[in-house]
Every structure is written in C-alpha cells, then in structure tokens.
Amino acid sequence: MSSGLIDLKIGNEFLDIQKILKPKLSIEVGAFDAEFSLMMLDSKICSNIYAYEASEAVYNKFKGSLSGIEYRNLAISYYKGTATLEIDPDVHPSDNGSNGIKNKREVKKYTYSEVECNSLDNLHKSNDRNCLWIDVEGSNNEVLLGAENLLENTDSVFIETETHNYWQEQWLHDDVVNYLAKYNLTFYKWEKQHTSQYNCIFIKDDLIDIIS
C-alpha cells in the first residue's frame, strides 16, 4: 500500500533521485491510491506513468481521481492469467491496502477473489530507462521474476522488504538483495516501517556516484 509512504523520509528521497535520473517510464506495483505515481506526475519528471492495483474495490475507489496516470486493475506476477486475491474480511476491501495474493500468517480467515494478472515483461516491451516502486504484501518474488527484461533497464527501485516471514513462501530482504544484484542494482539504503519490515532503495551500480 503506497498511501502515506511518500511522507516517509526515504520515500521523498526516492522521488528526489528520480529528479536526477529522469526515467522515461515510471511503474508502481501495489499502487493503492497511486501516491508515488501522482508525485511523479506533479513533479513533471516523466509522462509515461503506470500504476497497477490488484484489488477491484480499491481500483474503483481511486480510478476517477488519477487523470494522467495509466492506473490499471491488475495483479502483477510472473505469468499472464489469473491469481487469487486473499481478502481480510474484517476490513472493508476498498480501504485495505494489505490484501494480496500471498497468505498472511496473522490473518486466520480470508475471503477470496479471482483477479487478472500479468507480468511486467509482458506489459512493458520498450527499452526505456525506468524506475520501479513495489509494495506488494510479500509478493516480491512474483513481481521480480516476471520482470527479468525490464530490470535490465531499471535504474532505481523502491521496494518493501521483510527480514521475517509475514507471508507464506515470501522472499526475505536478502533474497531481494541477491536477486537485484544480478541486474547490477545495489542496495542503497533502507528505513524501518514496522518491526522486521523496511522500505528500501536500490540503485544501478554505475549511477550511485551521480545521486550521492
């Protein structure tokens, strides 16, 4: 869920980094209200801005207020097809940015909804330099495994990681670090969000001196 993250110091720092790197494409995954995408639009950093939100209830709540952004009701994974969105019944679905395609251990009972999904590599074929904002409730592996080609042209990534298993079969922080290193994306810094949960920035190796 992106709402409020841009108010964090590291969220604003990531936005400032984009003012230096000037990506041609901005992609937000797990967008909720697409806060980061709106900041990119308002800052006039780039005009090719996509935000993906898996929850239809959340999407319907915000779609009318996101002119200028390609805001789409779609789960992002490593394949094209459908996925099961797991919904906490104790929170109204249009207000819950924590529903996702991974089972969260602390929630004992879910309701379920089948949603359309696709991979970032299927959706974005160009070689434009890009930035990624990823907040997907334990599904980092699904998103990143479906972005092998895109990551070759990714200059910076903002991603929520965990050092403890909150979701079943999730990648932990070190798994994300090791995977992104294959694409010369280096862990730059992080900021604690909750216990064992962090907001992280990764930067392409040859660009770290430019932003420092």
Sine and cosine of phi, psi and omega as CSV:
sin_phi,cos_phi,sin_psi,cos_psi,sin_omega,cos_omega
0.00,0.00,0.81,-0.58,-0.08,-1.00
-1.00,0.04,-0.37,0.93,-0.12,-0.99
-0.84,0.55,0.83,-0.56,0.02,-1.00
1.00,-0.02,-0.33,0.94,-0.05,-1.00
-0.92,0.39,-0.55,0.84,-0.02,-1.00
-0.92,0.39,-0.29,0.96,0.05,-1.00
-0.98,0.22,-0.30,0.96,0.06,-1.00
-0.95,0.32,0.47,-0.88,-0.01,-1.00
-0.82,0.57,-0.70,0.71,-0.07,-1.00
-0.95,0.32,-0.49,0.87,0.08,-1.00
-0.91,0.41,-0.69,0.73,0.07,-1.00
-0.91,0.40,-0.59,0.81,0.03,-1.00
-0.90,0.43,-0.65,0.76,0.04,-1.00
-0.89,0.46,-0.64,0.77,0.05,-1.00
-0.89,0.45,-0.67,0.74,0.04,-1.00
-0.89,0.45,-0.57,0.82,0.05,-1.00
-0.89,0.47,-0.60,0.80,0.00,-1.00
-0.92,0.39,-0.49,0.87,0.05,-1.00
-0.92,0.40,-0.43,0.90,0.05,-1.00
-1.00,0.07,-0.73,0.69,-0.10,-1.00
-0.98,0.19,-0.45,0.89,0.06,-1.00
0.78,0.62,0.89,0.45,0.03,-1.00
-0.90,0.43,0.45,-0.89,0.06,-1.00
-1.00,0.03,-0.26,0.96,-0.06,-1.00
-0.64,-0.77,0.74,-0.67,0.05,-1.00
-0.86,-0.51,0.76,-0.65,-0.03,-1.00
-0.77,-0.63,0.80,-0.59,0.06,-1.00
-0.90,-0.45,0.81,-0.58,-0.04,-1.00
-0.89,-0.46,0.77,-0.64,-0.16,-0.99
0.98,0.22,0.77,0.64,-0.30,-0.95
-0.97,0.25,-0.50,0.87,-0.14,-0.99
0.81,0.59,-0.94,-0.33,-0.01,-1.00
-1.00,-0.02,0.18,0.98,0.06,-1.00
0.84,0.54,0.66,0.75,-0.07,-1.00
-0.88,0.48,-0.72,0.70,0.02,-1.00
-0.89,0.45,-0.68,0.73,0.00,-1.00
-0.87,0.49,-0.64,0.77,0.05,-1.00
-0.90,0.44,-0.62,0.78,0.04,-1.00
-0.92,0.40,-0.63,0.78,0.07,-1.00
-0.89,0.46,-0.67,0.74,0.01,-1.00
-0.91,0.41,-0.74,0.67,-0.03,-1.00
-0.90,0.43,-0.51,0.86,0.00,-1.00
-0.99,0.14,-0.11,0.99,0.00,-1.00
0.84,0.54,0.55,0.83,0.01,-1.00
-0.96,0.29,-0.70,0.72,0.12,-0.99
-0.46,-0.89,0.29,-0.96,-0.06,-1.00
-0.94,-0.34,-0.10,1.00,-0.02,-1.00
-0.98,-0.20,1.00,0.01,-0.21,-0.98
-0.81,-0.59,0.82,-0.57,0.01,-1.00
-0.86,-0.52,0.64,-0.77,0.07,-1.00
-0.71,-0.71,0.79,-0.61,-0.07,-1.00
-0.91,-0.41,0.78,-0.63,0.01,-1.00
-0.75,-0.66,0.83,-0.56,-0.10,-1.00
-0.97,0.24,-0.54,0.84,-0.09,-1.00
-0.98,0.18,0.84,-0.54,0.03,-1.00
-0.91,0.42,-0.60,0.80,0.00,-1.00
-0.90,0.44,-0.70,0.72,0.05,-1.00
-0.91,0.42,-0.73,0.68,0.02,-1.00
-0.82,0.58,-0.74,0.68,-0.02,-1.00
-0.90,0.43,-0.50,0.87,0.01,-1.00
-0.93,0.37,-0.60,0.80,-0.16,-0.99
-0.95,-0.33,-0.22,0.98,-0.16,-0.99
-0.86,0.50,-0.49,0.87,-0.04,-1.00
-0.97,0.23,-0.17,0.99,-0.07,-1.00
-0.92,-0.40,0.28,0.96,-0.11,-0.99
-0.84,-0.54,0.71,0.70,0.06,-1.00
-0.89,0.46,0.69,-0.73,0.00,-1.00
0.99,-0.11,-0.11,0.99,0.01,-1.00
-0.86,-0.51,0.64,-0.76,0.12,-0.99
-0.99,0.14,1.00,0.09,-0.04,-1.00
-1.00,-0.06,0.88,-0.48,-0.15,-0.99
-0.79,-0.61,0.63,-0.77,0.05,-1.00
-1.00,0.08,1.00,-0.03,-0.11,-0.99
-0.37,-0.93,0.73,-0.68,0.16,-0.99
-0.99,0.13,0.61,-0.79,0.01,-1.00
-0.97,-0.26,0.80,-0.60,0.00,-1.00
-0.60,-0.80,-0.41,-0.91,-0.03,-1.00
-0.97,-0.25,0.18,0.98,-0.02,-1.00
-0.50,-0.87,0.23,-0.97,0.09,-1.00
-0.98,-0.19,0.78,-0.62,-0.01,-1.00
0.28,-0.96,-0.76,-0.65,0.05,-1.00
-0.77,-0.64,0.39,-0.92,0.07,-1.00
-0.67,-0.74,0.31,-0.95,0.00,-1.00
-0.99,-0.15,0.89,-0.45,0.07,-1.00
-1.00,0.09,0.81,-0.58,-0.02,-1.00
-0.99,-0.13,0.86,-0.52,-0.20,-0.98
-0.90,-0.43,0.82,-0.57,0.08,-1.00
-0.95,0.30,0.91,-0.42,-0.08,-1.00
-0.96,0.30,-0.17,0.99,-0.05,-1.00
-1.00,0.05,-0.09,1.00,0.02,-1.00
-0.81,-0.59,0.71,-0.71,0.00,-1.00
-0.85,0.53,0.75,-0.66,-0.13,-0.99
-0.87,0.50,-0.48,0.87,-0.01,-1.00
-0.97,0.23,-0.22,0.98,0.00,-1.00
-0.96,-0.28,-0.02,1.00,-0.14,-0.99
-0.96,-0.28,0.93,-0.36,0.07,-1.00
-1.00,-0.03,0.10,0.99,-0.04,-1.00
-0.98,-0.20,-0.04,1.00,0.10,-0.99
-0.94,0.33,0.61,-0.79,-0.03,-1.00
-0.31,-0.95,-0.21,-0.98,-0.05,-1.00
-0.99,-0.13,0.14,0.99,0.07,-1.00
-0.91,-0.41,0.61,-0.79,0.04,-1.00
-0.97,0.24,0.85,-0.53,0.04,-1.00
-1.00,0.01,0.80,-0.59,-0.18,-0.98
-0.87,0.50,-0.55,0.83,-0.11,-0.99
-0.98,0.19,-0.26,0.97,0.04,-1.00
-1.00,-0.03,0.87,-0.50,-0.14,-0.99
-1.00,0.06,-0.40,0.92,-0.08,-1.00
-0.62,-0.78,0.78,-0.63,0.01,-1.00
-0.88,-0.47,0.36,-0.93,0.38,-0.92
-0.96,-0.29,0.28,-0.96,-0.17,-0.99
-0.75,-0.66,0.50,-0.86,0.05,-1.00
-0.57,-0.82,0.72,-0.69,0.07,-1.00
-0.99,0.15,0.76,-0.65,-0.03,-1.00
-0.78,-0.62,0.44,-0.90,0.07,-1.00
-0.95,0.32,0.62,-0.79,0.07,-1.00
-0.68,-0.73,0.34,-0.94,0.06,-1.00
-0.37,-0.93,0.17,-0.99,0.01,-1.00
-0.98,-0.18,0.41,-0.91,0.05,-1.00
-0.90,0.44,-0.58,0.82,0.03,-1.00
-0.91,0.42,-0.57,0.82,0.07,-1.00
-0.94,0.34,-0.55,0.83,-0.12,-0.99
-1.00,0.07,-0.44,0.90,-0.10,-0.99
-0.76,-0.65,0.97,-0.25,-0.11,-0.99
-0.99,-0.17,-0.19,0.98,-0.11,-0.99
-0.98,0.21,0.19,-0.98,0.06,-1.00
-0.98,-0.19,0.35,0.94,0.01,-1.00
-0.89,0.45,0.65,-0.76,0.13,-0.99
-0.90,0.44,0.67,-0.75,-0.13,-0.99
-0.65,-0.76,0.24,-0.97,0.19,-0.98
-0.82,-0.57,0.51,-0.86,-0.01,-1.00
-0.84,-0.54,0.70,-0.71,0.16,-0.99
-0.88,-0.48,0.90,-0.44,-0.14,-0.99
-0.82,-0.58,0.86,-0.52,0.03,-1.00
-0.61,-0.79,1.00,0.05,-0.28,-0.96
-0.81,-0.58,0.44,0.90,0.19,-0.98
0.79,0.61,0.84,0.55,0.11,-0.99
1.00,0.06,0.03,1.00,-0.08,-1.00
-0.97,-0.24,0.47,0.88,-0.01,-1.00
-0.84,0.54,-0.63,0.78,-0.03,-1.00
-0.90,0.43,-0.66,0.75,0.03,-1.00
-0.88,0.48,-0.70,0.71,-0.02,-1.00
-0.92,0.39,-0.75,0.66,-0.10,-0.99
-0.94,0.33,-0.59,0.81,0.03,-1.00
-0.92,0.40,-0.37,0.93,0.06,-1.00
-1.00,-0.09,0.26,0.97,-0.06,-1.00
-0.76,-0.65,0.50,0.87,-0.08,-1.00
-0.87,0.50,-0.69,0.72,0.00,-1.00
-0.96,0.28,-0.67,0.74,-0.01,-1.00
-0.87,0.49,-0.64,0.77,-0.05,-1.00
-0.90,0.43,-0.39,0.92,0.07,-1.00
-0.88,0.48,-0.47,0.89,-0.04,-1.00
-0.93,-0.37,0.27,0.96,0.00,-1.00
-1.00,-0.06,0.82,-0.58,-0.02,-1.00
-1.00,-0.07,-0.41,0.91,-0.03,-1.00
-0.42,-0.91,0.53,-0.85,-0.01,-1.00
-0.70,-0.72,0.75,-0.67,0.22,-0.97
-0.95,-0.31,0.81,-0.58,-0.10,-1.00
-0.51,-0.86,0.64,-0.77,0.08,-1.00
-1.00,0.07,0.80,-0.59,0.02,-1.00
-0.80,-0.60,0.26,-0.97,0.01,-1.00
-0.76,-0.65,0.51,-0.86,0.13,-0.99
-0.97,-0.25,0.09,1.00,0.04,-1.00
-0.66,-0.75,0.57,-0.82,-0.01,-1.00
-0.95,0.30,0.96,-0.28,0.17,-0.99
-1.00,-0.08,-0.51,0.86,-0.04,-1.00
-0.89,-0.45,0.48,-0.88,0.01,-1.00
-0.94,0.35,0.68,-0.74,0.09,-1.00
0.84,0.54,0.59,0.81,0.01,-1.00
-1.00,-0.02,0.36,-0.93,0.21,-0.98
-0.99,0.15,0.70,-0.71,0.11,-0.99
-1.00,0.02,0.05,-1.00,-0.10,-0.99
-0.80,0.60,-0.74,0.67,-0.04,-1.00
-0.90,0.43,-0.53,0.85,0.06,-1.00
-0.90,0.44,-0.67,0.74,0.02,-1.00
-0.91,0.40,-0.69,0.72,0.02,-1.00
-0.85,0.53,-0.74,0.68,-0.05,-1.00
-0.92,0.39,-0.61,0.79,-0.02,-1.00
-0.94,0.35,-0.73,0.69,-0.03,-1.00
-0.93,0.38,-0.43,0.90,0.05,-1.00
-0.88,0.48,-0.46,0.89,0.04,-1.00
-0.89,0.46,-0.38,0.93,-0.02,-1.00
-0.95,-0.32,0.36,0.93,0.02,-1.00
0.86,0.51,0.51,0.86,0.11,-0.99
-0.98,-0.21,0.91,-0.42,-0.12,-0.99
-0.98,-0.19,0.68,-0.74,0.11,-0.99
-0.86,0.50,0.84,-0.55,-0.11,-0.99
-0.98,-0.21,-0.78,0.63,0.05,-1.00
-0.20,-0.98,0.24,-0.97,0.06,-1.00
-0.60,-0.80,0.22,-0.98,0.03,-1.00
-0.64,-0.77,0.76,-0.65,-0.03,-1.00
-0.92,0.38,0.73,-0.68,0.09,-1.00
-0.98,-0.18,-0.79,0.62,0.08,-1.00
-0.65,-0.76,-0.01,-1.00,0.06,-1.00
-0.84,0.54,0.84,-0.54,0.03,-1.00
0.91,0.41,0.28,0.96,0.01,-1.00
-0.76,-0.65,0.73,-0.68,-0.16,-0.99
-0.70,-0.72,0.49,-0.87,0.20,-0.98
-0.98,-0.20,0.81,-0.58,-0.17,-0.98
-0.83,-0.55,0.48,-0.88,0.12,-0.99
-0.89,-0.46,0.72,-0.69,0.13,-0.99
-0.86,-0.50,0.63,-0.78,-0.05,-1.00
-0.76,-0.65,0.60,-0.80,0.10,-1.00
-0.85,0.52,0.69,-0.72,-0.11,-0.99
-0.75,0.66,-0.73,0.68,-0.13,-0.99
-0.98,0.17,0.07,1.00,0.01,-1.00
-0.93,-0.37,-0.10,1.00,-0.07,-1.00
-0.88,0.47,-0.65,0.76,0.00,-1.00
-0.91,0.42,-0.49,0.87,-0.01,-1.00
-0.93,0.37,-0.61,0.79,-0.07,-1.00
-1.00,-0.04,-0.24,0.97,-0.06,-1.00
-0.96,0.27,0.00,0.00,0.00,0.00
